[in-house]
């Protein structure tokens, strides 16, 4: 295996382990409350079915695609092989897409 593959697999494993321990801790805390007769914590607002996460994910991937396109265009115009143009364009465009998704979500709530 080469370096990027190991980093990617390590990141996936770290996220999976973090989610597992988060859920396990939440379950153990709830069971301890029940055993000691404590009241259940006030539940959060009922989850309303919303597809806002689909909008966010879609805009995020559109931002990544736009960042790739802009990065390749800039790199071909500048003719510099060692500069971090493409990653910076990807990060800037995907960040802009997330800001746009948040503003759309806020307008929907109003």
C-alpha positions as CSV (number, residue, x, y, z in Angstrom):
1,X,0.0,0.0,0.0
2,X,1.2,3.5,-0.7
3,X,1.0,6.5,1.6
4,X,-2.3,8.1,0.6
5,X,-4.1,4.8,0.8
6,X,-2.9,4.2,4.3
7,X,-3.9,7.8,5.4
8,X,-7.3,7.4,3.8
9,X,-7.9,4.0,5.5
10,X,-6.7,5.3,8.8
11,X,-9.1,8.3,8.6
12,X,-12.0,6.0,7.9
13,X,-11.1,3.7,10.8
14,X,-10.8,6.7,13.1
15,X,-14.2,8.1,12.2
16,X,-15.8,4.6,12.6
17,X,-14.2,4.1,16.0
18,X,-15.2,7.6,17.1
19,X,-18.9,7.0,16.1
20,X,-18.9,3.6,17.9
21,X,-17.6,5.1,21.1
22,X,-20.0,8.0,20.9
23,X,-23.0,5.7,20.6
24,X,-21.7,3.3,23.2
25,X,-21.1,6.1,25.7
26,X,-24.6,7.5,25.1
27,X,-26.1,4.1,25.7
28,X,-24.2,3.5,28.9
29,X,-25.1,6.9,30.2
30,X,-28.8,6.2,29.5
31,X,-28.6,2.8,31.2
32,X,-27.0,4.3,34.3
33,X,-29.7,6.9,34.5
34,X,-32.4,4.2,34.4
35,X,-30.6,2.1,37.0
36,X,-30.4,5.0,39.4
37,X,-33.9,6.0,38.9
38,X,-33.0,9.4,37.5
39,X,-35.3,11.1,35.1
40,X,-34.6,10.9,31.4
41,X,-33.1,14.0,30.0
42,X,-35.5,16.3,28.1
43,X,-35.5,15.0,24.5
44,X,-34.5,17.3,21.8
45,X,-37.0,18.8,19.5
46,X,-38.8,16.2,17.4
47,X,-36.8,15.4,14.3
48,X,-38.6,16.8,11.4
49,X,-38.0,15.1,8.1
50,X,-35.9,17.5,6.2
51,X,-33.8,17.0,3.1
52,X,-31.5,20.0,3.8
53,X,-28.5,17.7,4.3
54,X,-29.0,16.6,0.7
55,X,-28.8,20.2,-0.4
56,X,-25.6,20.6,1.7
57,X,-24.0,17.5,0.3
58,X,-24.9,18.3,-3.2
59,X,-23.6,21.9,-3.0
60,X,-20.4,20.6,-1.4
61,X,-19.7,18.2,-4.2
62,X,-20.5,20.9,-6.8
63,X,-18.0,23.1,-5.0
64,X,-15.4,20.4,-5.2
65,X,-16.0,20.0,-8.9
66,X,-15.9,23.8,-9.5
67,X,-12.7,24.0,-7.5
68,X,-11.1,21.3,-9.6
69,X,-12.1,23.0,-12.8
70,X,-10.9,26.4,-11.7
71,X,-7.7,24.9,-10.3
72,X,-6.9,23.1,-13.5
73,X,-7.7,26.2,-15.6
74,X,-5.5,28.4,-13.4
75,X,-2.7,25.8,-13.4
76,X,-2.7,25.5,-17.2
77,X,-2.6,29.3,-17.4
78,X,0.2,29.8,-15.0
79,X,2.2,26.7,-16.0
80,X,3.4,25.9,-12.5
81,X,3.6,22.2,-11.6
82,X,4.7,22.5,-8.0
83,X,2.2,25.1,-6.7
84,X,-0.8,24.2,-4.5
85,X,-3.3,25.9,-6.8
86,X,-5.7,22.9,-7.2
87,X,-6.0,22.0,-3.5
88,X,-6.5,25.7,-2.6
89,X,-9.2,26.2,-5.2
90,X,-11.0,23.0,-4.1
91,X,-11.0,24.2,-0.5
92,X,-12.1,27.7,-1.3
93,X,-14.9,26.6,-3.6
94,X,-16.2,23.8,-1.3
95,X,-16.1,26.3,1.6
96,X,-18.1,28.8,-0.4
97,X,-20.6,26.1,-1.3
98,X,-21.1,25.2,2.4
99,X,-21.7,28.9,3.2
100,X,-24.2,29.1,0.3
101,X,-26.0,26.0,1.7
102,X,-26.2,27.5,5.1
103,X,-27.6,30.8,3.8
104,X,-30.2,28.8,1.8
105,X,-31.1,26.8,5.0
106,X,-31.5,30.0,7.0
107,X,-33.8,31.6,4.4
108,X,-35.9,28.4,4.5
109,X,-36.3,28.7,8.3
110,X,-37.5,32.3,8.1
